[in-house]
Structure formats: structure tokens, C-alpha cells
Amino acid sequence: FIGLDPSMSDEELVAEIDRRRDEGARGIKLHPANQRFYPNDRRLWPVYQRAQELDLPIIFHSGAFPAYGGPRPTDHAHPRYFPEVLSAFPHLTVVMAHLAFGDFAACADLARAHPNVFFDFCYIINGTEKSPALNDEEAAAALRLVGTDRVMFGSDYPWFDPVLDAARIQRLPLTDADKRAVLHENALRVLAL
């Protein structure tokens, strides 16, 4: 995936996308909270337009993120900043990582309103932690609320173990079809594999 600096010029952003795609990149990764921009920042419109033209998905960090040097998390990646992008670029595939750090209702609302948004559950639903924040019933309910056809596996490696995380999904009270969608089929669709 391509990493971009939002402070680059329009021409530099597009040139970087084209260069890296020619080298085999399959998408773009943006981290609004860490990079200190909002997803609906118009500086990124050329990125979204070019990604849409090339059918490159963009994965965003979504939800809270600890602020460096500050007592409160930054809200740069809050779900409220995504609808404008999803509406303006209806053929752009957007993946919101971490299920907006547990804001499942906001994710479900976005999924209902925008067919071009998907989610991953890395960090939020994992099998690495001995005492996970969500028990199995809560994790399955969150996936069902957002839609198992819209959520995919994400490991957040190296912080979490993808083998343990995948094993936990296999244990959740979901149908086999839901598990296949989350662990495999949704990623095939998003990455056009």
C-alpha cells in the first residue's frame, strides 16, 4: 500500500500514486490521526479522485488515537469526517480500520448509507489479548451490526498475532458463511483479487 504525505502538492500526490501503482501497489494507506489531517480535507481530493480512477482502495485509520504529547486522543479520524468523502467519490473503496475504535453504531450507519465503505476489525477484535475488551458474543454482535459482508480481517501486526486473531474469529458465534466473508471473501472483493 502507498503511504502519502498530505502536505505534498496535487501533482506530487498523483505522481506518487501512479509511480507506486506501476510498481505493484494495491492500495493507499492514510492515517489522519497521526498525520494530522481530516479525511474530508480538500487537499486530499486529488488522491481520492485518482484512487477512484485506478480502482485503488484507501485504508484509513479510523476512530480515536492517542495524541502525542497531549492528554486526550485526537479526533482527526472520527467517523463524522468520512460521509463527505464517501458521497463525493461514490466509486472509491474506503476501508475504515479498527471499526472506528469501537464506534460500531457509527460504522453501521455509514455502511447503510454508503455501499463503498468497508471496515477492518484489527485491534478491536483480536485473539492476542488474554482478556479482550469484547467477549465473543459482543464481538459477533458488533460484526453483525455493521454487516459481515462489510467487515474484514485485519491483524495490526506486529502488535497483534494474526494467527491468534484469525483463530478467535473462527470461534465466534457466527455462521460459517459469515466467517468466510470476514476472513477471506471481503478482502478479495476490496482488493479486486
N, C-alpha and C positions, 0 to 999 in steps of 0.2 A: 504494500500500500504506500501511497505517496504522502509524504509529510510536506506541508506548505506553511509558509510564514505569511500571515495576513498583511504584514507591512510591505510586502513586495508589490510592485506595480501590476496593473492589469495584464500588461504584456508579459511580464516575468512569470506571473502565476500561470497563465495559459501555456507559455512556452515550457515551463517545468512539467505541467501535466502531460503535454504532448511528448516531451522527451522521455519521461519515465514510463509512459504507456508504451512507447516504441520499444522500451527495454523490458517490457513484460509486466508492468504493474497492473493489478486487477481492481484497484480502487484507490480511494483517498481517505486518510485519517486526519481528523481535526479535533483539537482539544480546546474548546472555548474557555474553559475554566483556567487551564494552565497558560494558554496563550493570550488570555485577557481580551477576548472579543465576544460579541454576542452572535449567535447563529444568524440572526436577521440583519446583521451589519452589511450594508450595501457594498462595502469593499469586496465582499465575497461573491457578489452576483456573477462576475465573470467565471469564477470557479464553478459555481452551480450550473451555469449555462453550458460550459464546456463539458463538465461531467455528464450532464444530461445528453448532450450531443453524442458523446462517446459511450454511453451506457455504463459509466463507471459509478458504482455505488460510493457513497460517502458515509463513513462511520464517524460518529461524533461521541465524545464523552458526553454523557447527559446526567443531569442531577447535580447534587452537591459535590463540592470538592474542597478539601481543607485549604484555606487561604495561607499563602506563605507569609509569615511574619505577622499574621493577624489572628484575632481570637475567634472570628466567625468564618464559616465557609463562604466562598464566593458563589453567587447565583448566576454566573455567566452562562451556564449550561442548563438552566431551568427549562422545563417543558414549555413554558409560555412563550419562549423565543423561537419555537420551531414552526408553528402554523403558517406564518407568513412565507417562510421558505417552501414549505410543502405545497402551499397553494400557488405560489408564483412559478414553481418548477414541478408541475404535476407528473412529469415523466422521469424525474430524478429519484433514484432509490436512496433513501436516507435510512441509516441504521443508528438508532439511539442506544448506545452501550449502557449497561448497568441498569436497564429498566428504570432510568431516571433516578437511580439510587433509592428505589423503593416507592416511588410515587406511582403506584400501579393504576390508580384511578385516572390520573392524567395520561398515562400511556394508553389505557383503554379508550379514553376519549379521542386521542389522536388517531388510534387505529381505526375507530369507527368513522372518523371524518376524512381520513387521508389514506387511500389504498397504497400510496408509495412509501409509507413508513413501516419500518421493521425495528426489532429490538433484539439485544442480546442480554443475557442474564448474568454475565460474569461478575464476580464479587458478591452479588446479591444472593444468588442461589449457588452454593458451592458445596462440595463434599470434603473439602480440605480441613475446614474448621471442625473441631471435635464437638463444639456446641454452637451450631449455626444459629443465626439470628431468626431465621424462619424454620419452623418444623416442617415435616414433609407435607402435611395437609395444607399449611399456609402457602408453601411454595407451589404446590399443584393448583391451589385456588388462584394464586397470582397469575400463573401461566394461562389458566382457563379464562380469567377475567380479560386479559389483554388479547388472548387468542393464540392457541398453539400453532396456528398457521402463520403467525406474525413474529414469533419469538424463536431465536436460535441460540445454540450453544456458544458460549464464549468462555475462555479459561482465565483471562487476565494473568497468564503466565509471564513472569516467573513467580508471582506472589501466591498463586494457587496451583494445585496439581491437576492437570486436565484429566488424568486417568481417574482420580478420585471424584472429580466433579462429574464426569460422564457416568460413573457408576451410581452416583446419587440420583441422577435423572432417571436412570433405569429402575431405581427403587421407588420412585414417586408413584402415588396412586393416579396414574394417567393411563389411557388406553395405549396399546402398542402402536397404533397409528399416530397418536399424539407424540409419543416418544421418538418415533422415526422422523416426524416432521421437525421436531425441536433439535434433534441430534444430527440430522443429515439433510433432509429434503429442503428445508427453508434456505439453508446456506447454498444449496445447488441453485435454487431459483435466484437468490440475491446476487450470487457471483456468476450467474449465467454459465454454469459448468455442464 
